[in-house]
Amino acid sequence: MTCGCPFDTRYWFACWDLPHDKAERGCMINLTVPDTFQTCSNGILDSVTSSAGRKTYWWRHPYGIATYLMTFSASRFASWDTFHVNPGNGETIPVIHWMWPEDSAATRVGYQRLPDMFDYFTRPDVFGDYPFDKFGHVPGYYGFQWGGMEHQTLVMLHPSYIGGGRESTIAHELSHMWWGDMVTHVDHRDVWLNEGFATYAECMYMGHWRGRPFFSNYILGKAQSAISQDRARRFAIYDPPELYNYGTIYCKGAWVQHMLRWVAGDTAWEQPGAFFEGQRVYGDSFKYGTVSTTDYCRIMEQVTGMELDWFFDEWIYLAGYPKYFLNTVSEQVGDSFRVVTTLAQSNGQQAPDFFQTPLPVRFNCLYVDTMVIISPQANPQVDTFMLFSCPESVTVDPDDWVLDSAYVSVTGVAEAEPGSSSWVRLFAVGPNPSVGRVRFEMFGQPGGDARVEVFDRTGRRVAEVAGRFGTEGTALLGWNHDSRVPAGVYFCRAAGSGQEPVKLVLAD
Ligand SMILES: [Zn+2]
């Protein structure tokens, strides 16, 4: 067998082994094996010839194909087959699975949802017709112990994945036939166009199969992987230091697709709209060719009529995710309620100062909840909303459209405890490391006292910096630390916040 992804195909035939150099007219792979063996490869078996105890299998696949997607396997295989009918062009696509004879029954279970996946992805309002002449699976032992490899028309699955309970992987690899194979990233800096897309397609299928609540939990699992990867090592999706990084390329990449769908307003469950139209136009425009992130951005701009450079800048070319701090203050005005929201972001290094992605926020009221959208154009972003009833609490991103983490505070709600301020937060400390002067940015009760405490490593308080919150509940404090505070590591915290301390390095 072969599994050449990403750079090993050059070891079995001479090629320029990079994704942009596709074989535009496809490939023919001829395999001569002992006549007790069967073979499988890309495309359709054209013919078999026999000679002196050997057989030669002639495989033909007349579609553009990248070198890393070419493959063959030869063994004492069993196989079984079925078919899929494209709803658009009416073509019948043979589906042939190869396996070792003892696994034949297990694969009947393992692949039983494949027809449903085909039906879903090939819907005219999802991805449209399957783009090749065949599909199938073959087991293979390759350089890792999990998952599959989306060789064109012949997915290779690790043997532990063929017996059932791996529907998400099978859907992921099937979707690669469109995203990765039919259109291929032009070079490896754009690898998210393969893996982010396939991971999102996997989420979509799992949601289609098991429902919206399952979808939410499933994609939140991807968010956890993305965020924990970001905490361990932060880098942008574009041109990653590690090609197949799961958290950033697969999971954050899937979230980029999900958020683009949100930005495109394509949010009705199981009623695909502009985002999905964009997927199909992108597929048709670059069918059997190669693509870059710029190409994708341009297509999505054409389809949605939106300007989207900012979106790709913040999510693909910069790193991180938004860390929101939302403070809301309500007051009764006549028989309505005026709610002032202050949305600040503290996103850290390599990340945008603030993400512009619109953030849905729900005010939870006694009778009717109100959903608003905050579109940050500044940091912090201050907005005023008029509501008919008084909000009792606030939920940031209730339907999980944005990859974020959020702290929420509500003050002044329900005129019950005016002036109460249990919520205060230090959201930015800089520069860090710092020489001479440090700035602290805080959230708290408008007009109230703002205080930051600084501790050394032993927990001894070495300074307290005081000021006052402005009318929007934000405060900016400056601290000139002098020679009495030696260089080293310190921890700072908004006084009375119970917040996890922020590490601060004072340099000489
Ligand atoms: Zn994949």
Residues whose N, C-alpha, C, O or C-beta is under 5 A from the ligand:
A	BS01	ZN	E195 A198
